[in-house]
Amino acid sequence: MEYAAWLVDLDGTLYRPLPVKLAMGAELLLAGRAHLPAIRAFRRQHEVLRETLEDAVASPFELQLERAASDASLAVDNLRAIVMEWMVERPLRWLPRFARRGLLAEIAGFRDAGGKTALVSDYPARAKLGALGAAELFDTVVANGEENGPGRLKPWPDGYLAAAERLGVAPRECLVIGDRADADGEAARRARMAFRRV
């Protein structure tokens, strides 16, 4: 076995993102048009934090919510409800239709051969893993917005390094699997891990 552990991104990696984005875009236009400015503010702050958050914080997700709520002139709890509905809960029904079944089978085979696995995400992940039927494929989950999440977003290596530590595997023995060279790939490079782009 070339690597002792596979550290896998979720969004855009375990499922094909374009059809999910198209489906969710249609839903937003039909039923959630009023929430578009809030969702855009939240996504914009995500990219800002990717670039500017140099010191680890307790929860980048909470910081993102606070800043985006301010930008959108909303209460943080109101924005949290919008984000959870439109970015976590509503997409769940689409994920199984567009799952990357070949990759999920590869992960299962790697585990069956004795490999260790972790899911590392910049967004809440457990509900999406459940919808994909993939929760049992991972020994640990490091997800922003969930307990014991990373202190910084990708391309910072915090999430991948935390996953390797939880698995008890040295970074040089880890393969990062993700869909973005500028996020997952750069985080892998900074962590001194190998990278495979989906």
C-alpha positions in Angstrom: 0.0 0.0 0.0 1.6 3.3 -1.1 -0.1 5.5 1.5 -1.3 4.6 5.1 -4.1 7.1 5.0 -6.4 8.8 2.5 -7.7 12.3 3.5 -10.7 13.1 1.4 -12.5 16.4 0.7 -16.3 16.2 0.4 -18.0 18.9 -1.7 -17.1 18.5 -5.3 -15.1 15.4 -4.6 -17.5 12.8 -3.4 -20.2 14.0 -5.7 -20.3 15.8 -9.0 -20.9 19.5 -8.1 -22.3 21.0 -11.3 -25.6 19.1 -11.4 -26.1 19.7 -7.7 -25.4 23.5 -8.1 -27.9 23.6 -11.0 -30.6 21.8 -9.1 -30.0 24.1 -6.0 -29.9 27.2 -8.2 -33.3 26.2 -9.6 -34.7 25.6 -6.1 -33.4 29.0 -4.9 -35.0 30.8 -7.8 -38.3 29.1 -7.3 -38.5 29.0 -3.5 -35.6 30.9 -1.9 -35.0 34.0 -4.1 -35.2 36.2 -1.0 -32.3 34.3 0.6 -29.9 34.9 -2.4 -28.2 38.0 -1.0 -27.5 36.2 2.4 -26.1 33.1 0.7 -23.9 35.2 -1.6 -22.6 37.1 1.5 -21.9 33.8 3.2 -20.0 32.4 0.2 -18.1 35.7 -0.3 -16.9 35.6 3.3 -15.8 32.0 2.8 -13.4 33.0 0.1 -12.2 36.1 2.0 -11.4 33.9 5.0 -9.6 31.4 2.8 -7.2 34.2 1.8 -6.9 36.3 4.9 -7.3 34.1 8.1 -3.7 33.6 9.1 -4.2 32.8 12.8 -6.4 29.8 13.8 -9.7 30.6 15.5 -12.1 28.5 17.5 -14.5 28.2 14.5 -14.0 29.7 11.1 -17.6 28.8 10.4 -18.9 31.0 13.2 -16.6 33.9 12.1 -17.9 33.5 8.5 -21.5 33.6 9.8 -20.8 36.7 11.9 -19.1 38.6 9.1 -21.7 37.6 6.4 -24.6 38.5 8.8 -23.1 41.9 9.2 -22.7 42.3 5.4 -26.3 41.1 4.8 -27.7 43.1 7.7 -29.1 40.0 9.3 -29.0 38.5 12.8 -26.4 35.7 13.0 -29.1 33.1 14.0 -31.2 34.1 11.0 -28.3 33.6 8.6 -27.4 30.3 10.3 -30.9 29.0 9.6 -30.7 30.1 5.9 -27.3 28.5 5.5 -28.2 25.3 7.2 -31.4 25.0 5.1 -30.0 25.9 1.7 -26.4 24.8 1.9 -26.7 21.7 4.1 -30.2 20.3 4.3 -31.9 21.0 0.9 -28.9 19.6 -1.1 -29.1 16.3 0.7 -31.7 14.8 -1.7 -29.5 15.6 -4.7 -26.3 14.1 -3.5 -27.0 10.4 -3.9 -28.1 11.0 -7.6 -24.7 12.6 -8.4 -22.4 10.6 -6.1 -19.0 9.6 -7.5 -19.7 5.9 -7.0 -16.3 4.8 -8.4 -14.4 7.0 -5.9 -16.6 5.8 -3.0 -15.9 2.2 -4.1 -12.2 3.0 -4.2 -12.3 4.4 -0.6 -14.1 1.3 0.6 -11.5 -0.9 -1.1 -8.7 1.1 0.5 -10.2 0.6 3.9 -10.8 -3.1 3.3 -7.1 -3.4 2.5 -6.2 -1.8 5.9 -5.9 1.8 5.0 -7.1 4.6 7.3 -9.5 7.3 6.0 -10.6 10.8 7.1 -13.1 13.3 5.7 -11.9 16.9 5.7 -14.3 19.6 4.8 -14.6 23.4 5.0 -18.4 23.0 5.6 -20.5 20.8 7.9 -20.2 17.3 6.6 -21.9 14.6 8.6 -25.4 15.1 7.1 -24.0 15.0 3.6 -22.0 11.9 4.4 -25.2 10.3 5.6 -27.1 11.2 2.5 -24.3 9.7 0.4 -24.4 6.5 2.4 -20.7 7.1 3.1 -20.5 7.8 6.8 -19.0 4.4 7.5 -16.2 4.9 5.0 -14.3 7.3 7.3 -12.5 6.7 10.6 -12.7 10.4 11.5 -14.3 13.6 10.2 -12.7 17.1 10.5 -15.4 19.6 9.4 -15.7 23.3 9.7 -18.9 24.1 11.5 -18.8 20.9 13.5 -17.2 20.0 16.8 -13.4 19.8 16.7 -13.3 21.4 13.3 -10.2 23.0 11.8 -9.0 26.4 13.0 -8.5 27.7 9.5 -9.9 27.0 6.0 -8.1 25.4 3.1 -5.6 26.1 1.6 -4.3 26.2 5.2 -3.4 22.6 6.1 -5.0 22.6 9.6 -7.8 20.2 8.7 -5.6 17.7 7.0 -2.9 17.8 9.7 -5.6 17.3 12.4 -7.0 14.3 10.5 -3.5 12.8 10.2 -2.9 13.3 13.9 -6.3 11.7 14.8 -5.5 8.7 12.6 -2.0 8.4 14.0 -0.4 8.7 10.6 2.6 10.9 9.6 1.8 13.6 7.0 4.2 12.0 4.5 2.1 8.8 4.6 -1.1 10.6 3.6 -2.8 11.1 0.3 -5.2 14.1 0.0 -8.0 13.5 -2.5 -9.9 16.7 -3.6 -11.3 18.6 -6.4 -9.5 22.0 -6.1 -5.8 22.4 -6.7 -5.9 25.9 -5.1 -7.6 24.6 -1.9 -7.1 20.9 -1.3 -3.9 20.7 -3.4 -2.3 23.7 -1.8 -3.3 22.5 1.7 -1.7 19.1 0.9 1.5 20.8 -0.3 1.7 22.9 2.9 1.1 19.8 5.0 3.8 17.9 3.0 1.2 15.4 1.8 0.6 13.9 -1.6 -2.4 15.2 -3.6 -4.7 13.5 -6.1 -7.2 15.7 -7.9 -10.6 14.4 -8.8 
